[in-house]
Amino acid sequence: MSEKKKSLKITDAEWEVMRVAWTTKETTSKEVTAALNEKTEWKSTTVKTLLSRLVDKGMLGTKRTGNKFIYFPLVEERSSIEILSQELLTKVCSKKVGKVLESIITDSLLSVDDITRLETLLKEKQKTAVKEVPCNCIPGQCQCHLVS
């Protein structure tokens, strides 16, 4: 699969469609509509529009089989999640990244295995941790630059 290393410029609705494509590996507009019907109640024309946009954005590929189009992901789910995570963290002051992660963990349902992996990751991360994270904002974006 070819990978896009730039930002994900897709909407929440397009993300829902991508989740179906990643799960099925190949899909049709009818299958996407059926998969998302309970959650979204989108009409088939809406799904076809979203699929077309994702093809235009290079997220999905398409091939024709008879009278229907088959859609398949051109980007991997894991790398897309990593890009999405990076996009989220670039939107906050680097000094607040820990608070963002704390909030995500607090608000998420996690398995015992998830927690064990996080504990292991944090122990490794602690070996290279800095005493204080430097602010990455320009003056006026946060309160780090204000003199008390």
C-alpha positions, 0 to 999 in steps of 0.5 A: 500500500502506498503511504501518505506522510502528510496530514489527513485532510478528511472529515469525520464522515470520511473517517467512518467510511475509511473504517469500513474500507480498512475492515473489509479490505475491499468494499462497495458503496452498497456494503458501506451504506449497509455497514453504517446504516444503524450509526448514520442513516446515510442515503446511498448518494451520501456514501457514494459522494464520500467514497468519491471524495476519498478516491480524489484525496488518494485515500481509496482506490477503485476498480470496476467489476461489471456494473459496480465499483470496488473500493480499497484503501490506499493508506494503512489504518495504523499509519493514519491513526499515527498521523491523526495523533500527531495532528492532535498533539501539534494543536496544543502547547507541548507542555500540555501534551501530558495532560492531553494523554492523561485525559485520553486515558482517563476517558477511554475504556482500556483492557488489562493488556492495554494498560500493561503495554502503556505501563511498559511504554511509560517505563521506557519513556521515563529513561529519556524523560526531561525534567520539564518539557519546553513550550513550543508556542509563539507568544500569544498562543499560551500563558507560558510566555507571560511573566508572573 
